[in-house]
């Protein structure tokens, strides 16, 4: 006799048993199965017949827990199809085993208690379908994936999930210049005490677009042989000079010598990088004012629009001057690239729950077998 696992009160007695084959870790190139007599018991109180539970069995009862961990570890860096062929399993079975493994990873991970968060959106499927990913930048791992789009209401779901007590501990929120993210973060009841820091890589991306637009405008303005200096040099103009090869530097020198407007735009682009080196907000502001003054009479409309955007979002950019706010700004963008790699490896993940688990566990340590 034993206590019933269903009601927890009445006693259960032996009902019957049946033999089950359990898949375990392979031995070399041989698949190993365990033959096990599994008993079922009948509860006198609730009248339910239940199968006995064994700790070393997985939720999918035909596999051991350590076999699930083995499959999950392989799926971390390998497509599901390849793992299915390796273990001679159905594709859907491997996917379910991988889900069990990732849920166990999340169960073992420390509870989210962030003070510095990174907010970004990712595109899923076809069309304008977005989901929001929030990361703990000090721990270097994602902590939340969800929402229905990249709206203010979707980000509100994160703060509701985190709870008001933990939300009050957030001191810094790193994001792009999407207004909905700012509004949600500073909303009363979310994290109004947090400072907003606009991600350097998103700011520089806007500057790169302005530089590329100047290049396009010059190419459209010129005719005939004068275009040969510009055609095919997009990468040369958008890259830092220190990152170019010797051949690239020679091409850049010829290009800038042949077109005065591109030369001016390139110098301004390189000078703007200096903004991130200031540690005093006043000096950073003075530098930006001088940089914006340099745009006068240059007829660089894309740069003027970029300067106006920086002016409108200055409070979230100058936050970086504070030494306390020097966090892993590249983590958010680098992690976004990692997500795109996960999606490419699977040719797009249609199961959103599977994608959520993949994202939340990709930075967690693997479970030891």
C-alpha positions, 0 to 999 in steps of 0.5 A, a space after each residue: 500500500 502507498 499514498 495516492 499521488 492523485 488525491 494525496 490522502 487515500 491509500 492505493 493498492 496494486 492494480 496491475 503492471 505492464 512492460 515498457 521499453 525505455 530509451 536510454 543513452 547509447 553505448 557506442 553506435 548501439 541504441 540502448 533500451 531498458 525493459 521495465 515493469 511499470 505498476 499501476 495502483 488503484 486509490 480507494 478514496 478517489 477511485 483513480 488508477 495511476 501509473 507509478 512515477 519514477 524520478 529518472 523517467 522524463 515527462 515523455 515516459 518512453 525516455 530517461 531523463 538523461 537521454 532527454 538531456 543528451 538530445 537537448 544538448 545536441 539541439 543547442 547547436 545542431 538543427 533538429 533534423 540532424 539530431 533526429 537522424 543521429 538518434 534515429 528518432 522522429 523530427 517531432 519527437 526530438 523537438 518535444 525532447 528539446 522542449 523538455 530540456 529547455 524547460 528544465 534549463 529555465 527551471 534551474 536558472 536564477 529568478 530574474 531580478 534585473 537592474 539594467 535591462 536591454 529592450 529590442 524587438 525581433 521580426 518573426 514570420 512574414 510581414 510586420 510581425 514583431 515580438 519584444 525581447 528583454 535582457 538582463 545586461 549585467 547577467 548577460 542573458 534574456 529574461 523575457 520574450 513576448 508581446 503581440 507587436 512592438 507597441 507600448 501595451 506589449 512592453 507593459 506585459 513585461 513589467 506586469 510579468 516582472 512585478 512592481 517590486 522588481 520593476 522599481 529596482 531597474 535603474 537603467 533601460 537600454 533601447 533604440 529610439 522607438 517611442 513606445 518603448 520609452 513611454 512604457 518604461 517611464 509609465 507610472 507603475 512600470 519603471 519611471 525611476 529608470 534612466 533611458 539610454 539609447 543604444 549606441 549601435 542604433 544611433 550609429 546605424 542612423 548615421 550610416 544611413 545618412 552617409 549612404 544617402 549622401 553617396 546615393 545623391 551624389 551618384 544620381 547628381 553626377 553623369 558619365 565617367 564621374 560616377 566611376 569613383 562612387 560606384 562599388 564603394 558603399 562598403 568603403 565609405 561606411 567602414 572605419 578607415 582602420 578596418 579597411 585593407 590597404 587596397 580599400 584605403 587607396 580606393 577611399 583616398 581616390 574617392 574622397 579626392 574626387 568628390 568634395 561633398 563625400 569627403 566632407 560627409 565622411 569626415 563628419 561621420 568619423 568625427 561623430 564617433 568622438 561623442 562616445 568618449 566624453 565623460 562630462 555631459 557639458 563637454 559632450 553637448 559642446 562637441 555636438 553643437 560644434 559638430 552641428 555647426 559644421 553642417 552649415 552651408 554643406 548641403 548635406 540634407 541627410 546629415 541635417 535630419 540626423 542632427 535633428 533626430 539626435 537633438 530630439 533624443 539627446 537626453 537618452 544619448 548623453 546618459 552614456 557620459 555617466 561612468 555608471 551607465 557603461 554597460 554591454 551596449 553591444 549585447 542587445 544587437 549581438 543577441 539579436 544577431 544570435 536570434 536571427 542565426 537560430 531562425 536561419 538554422 531552422 529555416 524559420 521557427 513556426 512554433 512560437 513557444 519553441 522559439 521562445 524557449 530557444 531564445 530564453 535558454 541560448 545563454 544559459 549553461 548546458 545541463 550536465 548529464 
